[in-house]
Amino acid sequence: MVLRGMAVCAVLALACTLACGVPGARAAQGADGSVRQAMAPARDAVSQDAASQSAARKAAADEAEAPAAGPAASAPAGPELRIGFSTSSLPYVDMVNKSGLEPRLVAAALGRSGYRVVPVFLPHARALELVRKGTLDGCGPVGRHTDVAGLALGDMYLQYRNVAVSLEAAGLEINALADLRALPVTAFHNARVFMGPDFAAMADANPRYEEQVDQRAQVEAFFHRRDRVIVLDERIFAFHRTRLAARGVDEPVRIHRIFPAQDRFFVFRDPTVRDAFDAGLRQLQESGEYRRMVR
């Protein structure tokens, strides 16, 4: 009996111990779960920060390896100048790519003084008007006979060599300006102004004289119409003729060099900018860079 009672007591004691231990275990498990839950956001934050840093390092590496933008990469970080250029005179101006011989030359000259050139492309007369109004800081090209009163004229930066061109098959003898009076002539836009008073008098006396803004179209029409003499810069004619020849449009021509070389200038609203352009132009010429650009 005594042994049986002791056994019962032992069983009861074990049951009590187990009963008390379960809540403690549950509490410990709950505490452990709470700690894990508390640590989870921290782990997540560390993981997200590491991911952000990795992404940032990758972006920086991508940016370092990416090719720099063309003109902007080497452009000076100084004051911005809006300079007007003509609209259609390859190879002097490439309006599509915002480049060409003249924009590169002006940007290089003014860049020596820290200026950054923003090219604006529009007809000569309109560009000159906007310089006077203060909308543009400068424009070009202008000729010796252009009215630039009140503006600052830069040094001569280039010579255009204008010529008259006829088809060899036409058999024309053009030896002087007067020979154009009786012929159908298509000249470049504003030739009356650029070519001087004698040329303007010929144009006024010639009922078949006309001017054309788009010089690519001027050269192409010359080969297709076959009845005209064109007046334009020899470099421009050679450029467009080469492109047309690649399309099978070409035939022998006569180049009539009856005009003197035409000096070309840029004009500026501010004499300080003009002086910077002239100084930069001289530096380009002295360094040999000018010759490489215009050849």
Backbone hydrogen bonds, N-H to C=O, Kabsch-Sander energy under -0.5 kcal/mol:
donor,donor_aa,acceptor,acceptor_aa,energy
5,G,1,M,-2.4
6,M,2,V,-2.4
7,A,3,L,-2.2
8,V,4,R,-2.0
9,C,5,G,-2.4
10,A,6,M,-2.4
11,V,7,A,-2.2
12,L,8,V,-2.4
13,A,9,C,-2.5
14,L,10,A,-2.3
15,A,11,V,-2.1
16,C,12,L,-2.1
17,T,13,A,-2.3
18,L,14,L,-2.4
19,A,15,A,-2.6
20,C,16,C,-2.5
21,G,17,T,-2.0
22,V,18,L,-1.6
24,G,20,C,-1.0
25,A,21,G,-2.5
26,R,22,V,-3.0
27,A,23,P,-3.2
28,A,24,G,-2.7
29,Q,25,A,-2.9
30,G,26,R,-3.0
31,A,27,A,-3.1
32,D,28,A,-2.8
33,G,29,Q,-2.7
34,S,30,G,-2.5
35,V,31,A,-2.5
36,R,32,D,-2.4
37,Q,33,G,-2.7
38,A,34,S,-2.6
39,M,35,V,-2.4
40,A,36,R,-1.8
42,A,38,A,-0.7
43,R,39,M,-2.6
44,D,40,A,-3.1
45,A,41,P,-3.1
46,V,42,A,-2.7
47,S,43,R,-2.8
48,Q,44,D,-3.1
49,D,45,A,-2.8
50,A,46,V,-2.5
51,A,47,S,-2.3
52,S,48,Q,-2.7
53,Q,49,D,-2.9
54,S,50,A,-2.4
55,A,51,A,-2.7
56,A,52,S,-2.8
57,R,53,Q,-2.7
58,K,54,S,-2.3
59,A,55,A,-2.7
60,A,56,A,-2.7
61,A,57,R,-2.3
62,D,58,K,-3.0
63,E,59,A,-2.8
64,A,60,A,-2.4
65,E,61,A,-2.0
66,A,62,D,-1.6
73,A,69,A,-1.5
74,S,70,G,-0.8
74,S,71,P,-0.6
75,A,71,P,-0.7
75,A,72,A,-0.5
78,G,114,G,-0.7
81,L,116,R,-2.9
83,I,81,L,-0.7
83,I,118,V,-1.8
84,G,138,G,-2.9
85,F,120,V,-3.2
89,S,93,V,-0.6
92,Y,89,S,-1.9
93,V,89,S,-1.1
94,D,99,S,-3.0
95,M,93,V,-0.6
98,K,94,D,-0.6
99,S,94,D,-2.4
101,L,91,P,-1.9
102,E,92,Y,-2.4
104,R,100,G,-2.1
105,L,101,L,-2.3
106,V,102,E,-2.8
107,A,103,P,-2.4
108,A,104,R,-2.2
109,A,105,L,-2.4
110,L,106,V,-2.7
111,G,107,A,-1.9
112,R,108,A,-0.8
112,R,109,A,-0.7
113,S,110,L,-1.5
114,G,111,G,-1.6
115,Y,110,L,-1.8
116,R,79,P,-2.9
117,V,115,Y,-0.5
118,V,81,L,-3.4
120,V,83,I,-2.6
122,L,85,F,-2.4
122,L,120,V,-0.6
127,A,123,P,-2.5
128,L,124,H,-2.5
129,E,125,A,-1.9
130,L,126,R,-2.1
131,V,127,A,-1.8
132,R,128,L,-1.9
133,K,129,E,-1.6
134,G,130,L,-0.8
134,G,131,V,-0.7
135,T,130,L,-1.7
136,L,130,L,-1.6
137,D,82,R,-2.9
138,G,82,R,-1.0
139,C,267,V,-2.1
140,G,84,G,-1.5
142,V,265,F,-2.2
146,T,143,G,-1.3
148,V,146,T,-0.9
151,L,148,V,-2.2
152,A,268,F,-3.2
153,L,151,L,-0.7
154,G,266,F,-3.0
157,Y,264,R,-2.1
158,L,264,R,-1.0
160,Y,262,Q,-2.9
162,N,160,Y,-0.7
163,V,232,L,-2.7
164,A,256,H,-2.3
165,V,230,I,-2.6
166,S,254,R,-2.0
168,E,252,P,-2.1
170,A,167,L,-1.2
171,G,167,L,-0.6
171,G,168,E,-1.2
172,L,167,L,-0.5
174,I,172,L,-0.7
175,N,173,E,-0.6
179,D,176,A,-1.4
180,L,177,L,-2.0
181,R,178,A,-1.3
183,L,180,L,-1.5
185,V,183,L,-0.5
185,V,208,R,-1.2
186,T,229,V,-2.6
187,A,185,V,-0.5
187,A,210,E,-2.7
188,F,231,V,-0.9
189,H,212,Q,-1.2
191,A,188,F,-1.6
193,V,190,N,-0.8
194,F,190,N,-2.3
195,M,191,A,-2.8
196,G,193,V,-0.7
200,A,196,G,-2.1
201,A,197,P,-2.2
202,M,198,D,-1.9
203,A,199,F,-2.6
204,D,200,A,-2.4
205,A,201,A,-1.6
206,N,202,M,-0.7
206,N,203,A,-0.8
209,Y,206,N,-1.6
210,E,185,V,-2.1
212,Q,187,A,-2.0
215,Q,88,S,-0.8
215,Q,213,V,-0.8
218,Q,214,D,-1.7
219,V,215,Q,-2.2
220,E,216,R,-2.3
221,A,217,A,-2.7
222,F,218,Q,-1.5
223,F,219,V,-1.5
224,H,220,E,-1.7
225,R,221,A,-3.4
226,R,221,A,-0.5
226,R,222,F,-1.4
229,V,184,P,-2.7
230,I,165,V,-2.0
231,V,186,T,-2.0
232,L,163,V,-1.9
234,E,161,R,-2.4
237,F,233,D,-2.3
238,A,234,E,-2.4
239,F,235,R,-2.2
240,H,236,I,-2.2
241,R,237,F,-2.7
242,T,238,A,-2.0
243,R,239,F,-1.5
244,L,240,H,-2.3
245,A,241,R,-2.6
246,A,242,T,-1.3
247,R,243,R,-0.5
247,R,244,L,-1.3
248,G,245,A,-1.6
249,V,244,L,-2.5
250,D,248,G,-0.8
254,R,166,S,-3.2
256,H,164,A,-3.5
256,H,254,R,-0.7
257,R,255,I,-0.8
258,I,256,H,-1.6
259,F,162,N,-0.5
262,Q,160,Y,-3.4
263,D,261,A,-0.6
264,R,158,L,-2.5
265,F,142,V,-2.2
267,V,139,C,-2.6
268,F,152,A,-3.0
269,R,137,D,-2.3
270,D,137,D,-0.5
273,V,270,D,-0.7
274,R,270,D,-2.0
275,D,271,P,-2.5
276,A,272,T,-1.8
277,F,273,V,-2.5
278,D,274,R,-2.6
279,A,275,D,-2.4
280,G,276,A,-2.4
281,L,277,F,-2.7
282,R,278,D,-2.1
283,Q,279,A,-1.9
284,L,280,G,-2.3
285,Q,281,L,-2.2
286,E,282,R,-2.6
287,S,283,Q,-2.0
288,G,284,L,-0.8
288,G,285,Q,-0.5
289,E,284,L,-0.7
290,Y,284,L,-2.1
292,R,288,G,-1.5
293,M,289,E,-1.8
294,V,290,Y,-2.0
295,R,291,R,-1.2
